[in-house]
Amino acid sequence: MRAVDLIIKKKNGGTLTREEIKFLIKGYVDGRIPDYQMSSLLMAICFQGMNEQEQSDLTLEMLLSGERIDLSSINGICVDKHSTGGVGDKTTLVVAPLAAACGLKMAKMSGRGLGHTGGTLDKLEAIPNFRIALSPRDFFRQVEEISLAVAGQTANIAPADKKLYALRDVTGTVEAVGLIASSIMSKKLASGATHILLDVKVGDGAFMKDLDSARELAKAMVAIGNRNGRVTAALLTDMDQPLGSAVGNALEVIEAIETLKGRGPKDLEELSLRIVSELLLMTGLENSEEEASARAKRALEDGSALNKFRQMIEYQGGDARVIEDYSLLPAAKITIEVRANSEGHVRNVRALAIGNAAMLLGAGRVTKEDEIDLAVGIKVHAKVGDRIKKGDLLATVHGNEKNLEEAVDMVRSAFEISDQKIVPNKLILDVIK
Ligand code: URA
C-alpha cells in the first residue's frame, strides 16, 4: 500500500477501507507518513467527505492508537456527557453531581479551555486545593464510593488524534464534519462510558455556527457511538448568547453552586435537568420523560446533588467551605459596570464577543501554554428578549489590570438593543437519538 495512492483515491471520491485507514493512521503516528502527505489526504477528505463506515473506522483507528479506560469493574452504569464548547458553559459542574445523585456513575475525564471556550478543569481549579490529577486507583475508588469524579486525563488517550488535530489546525482542515466527529468520538469511546450524551452547541459562540451543520455533526457522532456499542444521543443547544450569566472560572463555579442550590439561572438549570433526564432515559433507570425529569428535579430540590458536589470537592482535596463562602474563591480586584445607553429590547448578547472579552481579561488561553487568571470574567445581567431602560445594568466586568478597557468595550459591543420586541431562541433546539 502507498499513501499517495490512497490520497488519489480519496481525491477522486473513493471510499477508504478499514485496512487503508489503519495503514494511514499507523503510518502517520509511526512517522512513516509525513505531514505533507497527511495534509493532502485531510484536504481531500474536506472536499470529498467520508461515509459513516469510514468515519467509524477512522474513530476506531485513532482510539486504538492509545490507551483505553476500562470502567467495567465499576458497579453501576457509567455515563458521560460532552459539550462541543461554548461561552459560560459550566454545565458539567452541575450535571456530574446531579447525575450521581440520580443513581448514575459519572467517571469523567475533562479538559482545559482553549480560545474563547472554557474548560471544566480550569473552573474546578478555582476551588482552593482541588486536585484534578487523580491516580487511576483514586479515580476508580472515588467513583465506586461517591459515584463521581471529574479529573484530568492521565492516560495516553488517542495520540493519533492529538497529532492529526495539531496538523488540521495549521492546514485549514479542522472544519470537516467527519474529521470533527471522529476526533471527538475517538476520545469519548476511549473514556469507557457505556452511555454518552453529547451537547452540540450551535451559534455565534460555538464551533458550529448554524443548525444544519450542527445537526450533521450530531448525527455523525451519534452514529459512530451507536455503531460501536455505546448508547449515544445528542442535544443541539443554543450558543448565540452565553449560557447562564457568569463567564470566567471562579464566577462560573459560584453560578454552578447557586444552580445546585436551586437558585441558578433558568437556562443553565433547564439544560442541566434535561441532560440528566436524557441520561436517565438512555440508561433505562427511568422509562418516561415525566419520571426522568421528576427524578432529576427532586435531586436538585432535596439538596442531594449539592451534597454530591460537596463530596467530590472533599474527595479531591478541595476546600468544600466554598459552597457556603464564595469569598474563599479567587476574586478580581476591579469591577466595572456596563450600562445601557438606550432603551429597548435585547436583540443580541453575542457569545463570541463575551468569550473574547473574558479571554482578553485573562480567563482563557490563546495558546496551550498560557497561564490564566481564575478570578476574572464577566457577569451578563441582560439576556436576549429582556426589556431594558436607559442606564440599566447589562454586564459587570471583573478584571485585574490586564486589558480592562478593551474588554469593557468588547462587552459593550456584544449587546444589541432593538426597539422591537424580541423572542429569544429556544435553548434546546433538537434532540438526535
Ligand atoms: N474538538 C475536538 O476534539 N476535535 C475536533 O476536531 C474539533 C473539536
Residues whose N, C-alpha, C, O or C-beta is under 5 A from the ligand:
A	BS01	URA	L179 I180 S183 I184
